[in-house]
């Protein structure tokens, strides 16, 4: 080490472990036993510089460029991974203010504690305590507990201790922003006078104005290497220009990003609106459909119930449908004596009387009767038009009768549907499925199947 | 290593002021203040005396004196280790921002508890004086044993406080360890009442000879042999050196790990 140097830094390197999953807990350690993954990030990639005795040097650079790390290496809080650091004389660092302050103890006691952490002997503090108190401007409060101090008073006390320390080398990290303006000026002047007394100062700050005024030299650190060093005025100017340029660049980038963001947001919004609209539409339709169904269901129920009104013999499964312009008003199933009946023998006479009501007069109508067995086999069908070759022309209200002279069905359970059909169309004015559920018996007949036929056996 | 020792020595005032902060700061807001450091052991002894004369009478003569000559030194060890193990972690901000030999924090924590024990011994001696056991000239050797215990406590605390930085569970493991440790040390019972085998096993515990030495001086009034005295001091130094070596090995990355 050269005798004129206070600090010599040679090719210093520093890595930090960035843990990907930092596990301090035993559980995590055990689980990730061999998986304690971390990345090494190079913060300093080999920097070298000298600081002469009595010189003051400012370290400048962007956030995260490694200047605070450099300072911590100088104070020996961190150890370099490579390279050497040599310092001559007593070092004092003003990195953390108010270390070890106990809130319940008085300002005076805290001065001793704080100073002792900087490695200053009690005897030395005894000598300087008057200076320290005077500098802090806290004479009246010095014997009150520190917890009663305002934050400004607290920092003033802390700074006074730190700055009144006799040191050959003073390391300062961004702490000149303490107290009010007048106190800041006072601190600054104190630093200047320390410098004039021959103290070596290394200072990290973003306040370039202070560095320009205080420092002889500035070192510009950028991404872990020294980018430039030289007179404070020159370096600060260049740094500022570079920062301004990158600030503009960044601002533009941010502006662009913001624009993009907004665009994306807008699109997103629109998309969402569209979706919401579709969703609403869907829901509306769904609701409509449900209502429709509900209505239909109720209508059906009402209609099915109406079957009972028009036919006292109505079966339990009767279902009614149809457009309703012409409607049955009364349907009866009668036996040979003209009595309502649901029980017939094969060969009996069967009559169906149908009364109807119509909104329009003179509309052609077709009446249809269908018979189905209880196993859903269609047995028989007949229509007014197919037998009479003409339509029944509607009146306001009318009656039609259909008679089967001899019932041809064999024994079983049968259903009768009645229909009021619009001509030449499948559409019905009124249709009642399974209106009657009637029973047929075949006493004395021995035919099998569905139909009774006039037949005989003969041997020739 | 020598440089390290002188470095720590240079910072001795920091130890003093941290101890002072710990002792004064702790009771600063209470009405009785520092008096509590005396009242605490006083009431502890009163309670033990009550329990072991009224509830569980013990076969050991003057059992409460027997007990307190063990409990008070043990309290120091437990508190030093129990709280000292987390001291680097709890002072993380300071450790990350300011340079000082990191051992100072641990030394200060242990020393504060040691001073507590010294104060508690005022109470112990008062009790001894008024009991049938009395005080003999052997008491002049008490500082030697205390010093040995201090070394043992410091050694263990250095060891555990450094490990706690890397493995935060250590703090809790230590408290469990201490729970078991009190029963592995002849404090509540007499080692001579145990079998030969078990007794020998207990001697592996470095706290056993220390506790027995306290007893011999204060309770049995026996003169320890020079070998015993050197023995406990030797144990103390060895443990301190081991603790310090581990500490130095781990200390380099404290600021990064915290």
Interface residues (C-beta under 8 A of the other chain):
Chain A: X16 X17 X24 X25 X26 X29 X72 X75 X76 X77 X78 X79 X91 X93 X95 X96 X99 X100 X102 X104 X105 X109 X112 X113 X116 X117 X118 X119 X120 X121 X122 X145
Chain B: X10 X11 X13 X14 X16 X17 X18 X20 X21 X24 X25 X28 X29 X93 X94 X95 X96 X97 X98 X99 X100 X166 X167 X168 X169 X173 X252 X253 X255 X256
